[in-house]
Amino acid sequence: MSFIADRVLSQTESGLAGEYIAAASVVARGWRVAMAQQDAVDLVAWHPKTSEILRIQVKSCQSSRQDSDGKKRLRVMFHTGIGGTKRPPTKDDYDILACVASEQRTVWFLPVTEIEFRKYTKRTAFFDDPIIERRSWAHALDVLGVFDGR
C-alpha cells in the first residue's frame, strides 16, 4: 500500500483532512455541505430538493504503519465514544458517523443508531471497495428514514 501523505500527519491535520474528504463524498452524493467546526458535529449537510438536514460527525484515521512483530497489518481505528466516559453517541449528538480512511481517501458512513462499539477497527482493505461510500451512505439514509429523491 502506498501512503498519500509525505509524512505521518498530526491528529489535527489528519482530522481536518478527514473532514474535507467526508465533505467531498457527501457533495458527490448530491447533497450540499458546510463545515460546522463544533465539538460533536463536524459537517451539516442538506439536500437541495428535499430540504432534509443531517448532522455528521467525522472520525479520520491514517493507516497504522506499526509492525512490531515484523508483519505489516495495515488497519484503521475509529473511536466513537463521547466525553470523558466515552459514552455511546445518540441521535441527540448527531445523525451520521463518517469514518474516513485518510490514506485511501474513502469514507464509511454509519447511522448513529447502529453504532454498537466504542471503537471500530478495520483492515485498510475494507476501504478498497469501490462502492463503500455509495452503499454505506444509502444505508445510513434508509436507516434514518431520510428521503433524498432516490
Secondary structure, DSSP 8 states (H G I E B T S, - for coil): ---SSSS---HHHHHHHHHHHHHHHHHHTT-EEEE---SS--EEEE-TTT--EEEEEEEEE------TTS----EEEEE--BTTTTB---TTT-SEEEEEETTTTEEEEEEGGG---SEEEEEGGGGG-TTHHHHHHHHHHHHHT-----
